[in-house]
């Protein structure tokens, strides 16, 4: 079952998903008019003389589905005359230095994990982790990535290092205009972020009841409600405590002051600030497109304010391993099990006839209620099956081997069909075909 990576992957491997249809994407965007929007963009170092389109993702070596957002961001910002901004959720706990790699193992395929630098992390947001040094023994397919990351080892966090390296690398590779970067950990320091926090603290119950009601409207989005008790209310924020992040609560007991230090927004608070003040269109992936409808409902119900619209762009593209022709795994497992109980599957016609006669006799005996006779017939049936297995041991071994091979193929198929490999593992030709496919889907030729 040899597996080979095709030099020219089929075009069907780049499947583009856009929401809504591209003819419904806003084609006319305006520069900000409100003082708050202008002030927010100034504080984030963004232009104020033209509209802004934003997108973004965690600071990791992400897959082509995320690259599709970057391509769509570049294309649509040029189409509309907008500035492009990439938002980095550095409040998230991620492990950027760990990369999954598919490896040939004889005639099969396995997945290995390689750490390009740094140490494992399970509880620390990327905003507080330092930039990492890159290991010297980096695999050949990641050498270019390692060079880009080494160029940003001076950055103050691993989030800034990976975001600048990955976005810079992709923009050079795909001839895209590099977007401005905004980090979620900076958003609450803006006047708009401070103002929303003030409004939340002025009436936390109203703010979070509106939040939870909005979560209820979209139960399939995978967002949980924030807790409200008689003594405290959870806010859509994290508090940085050393290398950890902790939930944030307002204590409702009289005389307890709220600590405003070391706060960063959670996901919906992040997009609320961006969409209300810092951009005029936000391009999500399909998952974000679903959950960020909560933000719209929340902001409308809580602040009575509409926010920038959203669109979505994603892609499914595989590395290009050819899928070998293999038996159906479920059928092969079933056959290996049932062959032990059915002499006909082993090609033993004589014992197959005897089994049929015994099964009929057992059914007849049960209907007559003759337990002793039924037990005797059942013992004969078990002895017959033992004889069939003994006489046909080699055939059973072939069924077992086919079952093992089919189960192994299930693992291989999962690897071959995986769409979440890091983008540096794809060829330049594949990445260019992805760019062409996204632009075509957006109605831009290519």
N, C-alpha and C positions, 0 to 999 in steps of 0.2 A: 504493500500500500504506500508507494512512494508519493511524496508530496513535493511539488515544485512551485516556486513563486513565479507567476507569469511576468514576463518583461513588459508586456502591454496589457494591463488589466482591462477587462471589458468595461465599456462606458456605463453599463447598467449598474456597476458597483457604486457609482456616484448618484444617489437618489436624493433629490432636493425637496425639502418640505418648507413651504412658506405659509404664514398665517398673518392676516387674511390673504386672499388672492392678491397678487401684486398690483392689479388695477385699483385696489382699495387702499393701498399704501398712500399716505398723504404726500402729494407731489409739490404742494405749495406751503412752505413754512416761513414764518416771519421772525425777525429779530425780536428779542425781548423788549417789552414796553414797561412792565412794572418795575418800580424801584427795587423791590426785593429780589426779583430775578436778576436784574443787572448787578446788584450788589453781591449776590451769591456767586455769580460767575466771575466777577472781579476777584473775590476772595479765593476762589479756586484756581485762579490764573487762566481762566477761559475767556474767549472772545465775547464781546457784548454787541458787536456790530452786525451780527448775522445769527441765524438760527443754529441750534446744536442738535445733532443726533447722537445718542449714546447707546452703547452696548457694553458687554463686559463678561468676565468670568473669574473664577478663583485663580490664584497665581501658581499654576501647575503646568506640566507639559500635557495640554489638553488634546482631545481627539478632533478629527476633521469636522464633526458636527459643530464644534465651537469655532473652528476656522471659518466655517460658512457664515457665521455671524460677523466676523471681522471683514470678510469679503463684501457681504451685504452692506455693512456700515460704510465701507469705503465707496462702494458704487452709489448708494443712495445719497450720501452726503455730497458727492460730486454732482449727481443729477439735480439736486435741489439747491446747491450753493451753500450748504450747511457746513459747519465745523464738525469734525468727528471726535468723539470722546470715548475712551475705554475705561469703564469703572471696575476697579479691583476690590472684591469683597475680602479685604485682608482681616476682617473679623472672624473669618471661618477657620476651623481647625483642619488643616490639610498637611500632607507630607510630600512636598514638592520633589524631594531628592530621591524618591523611590519610583522606579520605572519598571513596568512589566515588559518582558521581551519574549517573543515566540522563538523557540529553538527547535531545530531538527534533532530528533532522537531516533536514529536508524530510519525506519520507514514510517515513523510516527512524528507527532508534533507535541511539544510540551511548552509550558510557560515558566519562565524563570524571572525572578525579581532582581534588579540590580540597583544598588544605591550609588548615585553619581556624586554624592557628597552629603555632609551633615549627619545627623543622628535621628533615629525614629522619634516621632512625636505623636502623642495621643490626646493631649489636653490643651495644647498651647495654640492660640490663634497666630496666623502668619505675621500679623502686625508686630508681634513682640519678639519673634525669633530673629537672630542675627543672620546676615548673609553667610553663605557657606563657601568653603573651598572645594574645588572639584577634584575628585580622585584621579590619580594619574593613569590607572588601568581602565579607563573608560572604554566601552565597546566602540568599535569602528563606526557603527550607525549613529552613535551619539556624540562623536568627536566634535562636529560643528556646533552642536548645542552646548557642549562643554566650553568651547572657546567663547561663545557669546556670554555664557554665565560668568566665566572668569573676568570678562570685561566689566562686570557690574558687582564684583566682590566688595567694592567700597560702599555699596548702598547700606542704608541704616537698618534694613530688615530683609528677610528672605522673600517677603512679598514683593518688595520693590525690585529686588534683584531679578526674580523670575519674571515679573510682569514686563520689565524693561527689556530683558533678554528675549523672551518669547515673542513679544509683539514686534520688537525691532527685527528679529530674525525672519519672521513671517512676512513682514512688510517688504524687506529686501528681496526675499525669495520670490514673492508674488507681485512685486512692483506695485505695492499699495502705498498710499500716503499715510505716514505714521500718525495715529490719532494722539491727542493729548491724553495723559493718564490722570485719573482721579482715584484716590484711595478712600475707601469707606471710613477708615479711622479719622479722616480729616473733616467729615461732613458736619459733625455736631459742633465743630468750632466756628462754623459760619454763623452769621446773624440769623439766617433762616433756620438752621438747626437749633440754635439757642432759643429762637422764638417758639418753635414747635415743642421743645422741652418745657418752656415756661407755660404754654397752653396746657400741656399734659399734666403738669404739677398743679395747675390752678384747679383742675377738676379731673383727677385721675380716673374716677369711677366712670364718668361720661365718656372719656377717651377710650378706655379699655372695653367698656360695654359695647361701644360702636365697633371696635376692633373685632371683638368676639362674634358679634352679630354678622359681620362681614365674612368672617371665617365660616360661619354656619351656612352662608349662602353658597359656598363653593366647597362642599365636603370632599370632593375628589382631588383637591389641590394638595393634600398632604400637609397642611399647616394646622398646628394645634392651637387651641385657645390659650390665652393667658389667664392665670389664676386670679380670682377675686375672692377674698375672705373678709371677715369683719375687721381684721386687724391690719391687713396689708394687700396691696395690689401690685401685680407683676407688670412691668413695662417692657416694651419691645426694644430693650437695650441690653448690652453686656457691660460689665465692669471689669476692667483689667486689674488683676491682682497678682503681681509678679509675672510669672509666665502663664498664668491661667486666666480664664474668663469665667465670670460668675453671673448668674441671673441678677436682675436689678428689681428691687421692690420699693414701693412707697409705703412707709409705715404710717398707719392712720391714727396712731396714738397721739394725743396732744403733746406738743413740746418736743417732738422728735424731728430734727432737721434732716433734710435730704442732702446727701453728699453728691455733689455734681462732678467730683473728680474722677478721671480715668474712665469715662463713659464712651462707648462706641455703639453704633446702631446695629440692630439685627437686620435681617434681610428686607422685610417690608418697610421698616423705617428708613433704610438706605434708599430704596427705590422711591419712597414717598418724597424724600428731600430732592432727589434727582429729578423726578418727574414734575414736581410742583414748582421748582425754581431753577434747575440747572440744565434742563434739556427740553426739546420740543417734540421729540419722538424717541422712544426707547425700543431697541431691537433685542428681543429675548430669544432664547431657544424655546422649543415647544413646551417644556416644563415650566419655565418662567412665565410664558404667555398665559398658562393656566393659573398659576398661583398669584400673579400680580394683578389679576382682576380683583382680588381681595383688597389690594391697596386702593384702587379706584373707589370701591364701595365704602371703604373705611374713611378715606379722605373726604368724600362727599358727605357721608353721614356725620362725621365729626367736625370738619371745618367748613362744610358747605362750599367746597371748592373743587372744580374740575382740575385734572392734571393732564400732563402730556399723554397722547395716545401711545399704544404699543403695537408692535408687529413682531413677527417671529421668523427666524431663518435657522434651518438646521440641515444636516446631511447625514446620509448613511453611506459610508465608503469603507471597503474592506481592503486588507493588505494585498490581496491578489493571489493567495494560495488556491490552487485548483482543488476542488472537492472530488475525491476518488469515488468510484461507484462501489458502494458497500451495501450489505443487507440491511433491512430495517432492524434497528437494535431491539425494539420491543418484540418483534416477531421472533427474532433469534433467541432471546431469553425465554420466551414462552415455549418455543420448540424444544430447547434443552431441558426444560422442566417436564413437559408433557411426554417426551420420548421415554422417560423412565416409567411411565404409567400406561403406555399404549404400544404394545408389540407391533401394531400395524405401522407405526412411524419408524420402527426399526427394520421393517421388511420381513418380519416373521409371521407369515400368513397363518401357520398352524396354531401358534399360541394366540394370535389375534382372534381366531374363531373360538378357541377354548375360553378366552376371556369374555367374549360376547355371551357365550352359553352360561358361564358362571354368573355374570351380572344379571342376566334374566332370571336365573334360578334364585339368586339372592333377593331380588325384588318380589318374586312369587312367595318365597319363604317368609319374608317380612309381612306380606299381606295376610298370610295365614296365621301369623303370630307365633311361629315355631322358632323360638329364640335359639335353642340348642342347634337346630339344623342350620339356622342363619349364620351362627358363629362358625360352624364347621365349614360352610361354603366360603365365608369370608377368609378363613385361614388358607383355604385352597387357592383363593384368588391372590393372596399375598405371596404364597409360595410360587405361583405361576409367574408373578412379576419379577421375583428374585431370579427365577430361571431365565426369563427373557433378558434381564440385565446382564447376567453372567454370559449367556450365549452370544450377546451382541455388544460386548464391552467396547470393542473398537468403534462401532457405530456411535455409541453414546459419547465416547471421547471426541469424535468429530463434531457432534452437536455442541458439546461443551466448548470446544475450540472456536467454533463459529460464534457462539454466544459471547465469549471473551473478546474476540475480534470486533464484533459488532458493538459491544459496550465501549471498547477503546475508540471505535470510530465516532461514537457519540461525543466523546471528549474532543476528538479532533475536529468534528463539525462545529462544536461550540467555539473552538479557537479560530477556525477558519472564518466563521460567520460573525465574529466579534467586531463591533464598530468602534470600540473605545480605545484602540491603540493610540499611543502618543504620536502626534503629527510628525516628529522627526523620523519615524520609522517608514514613512511613505516616500516614494521617489519624487523627484522634481516633476516628472511627467504626470504622476498621479495628482500632485498638488495643483499643477496647472490645469489639469482636466477638471478638478473640483472648482477652481476659479471660473473657468469657462461655463461650467454647468450652472453655477449660482447666478452668473450674469445673464445667461440665457433665460433662466427661470424668472428673473426680474424684468425680462423684456428688453435686455440690453445687448442682444447679439452675443458674440463671443464664440 
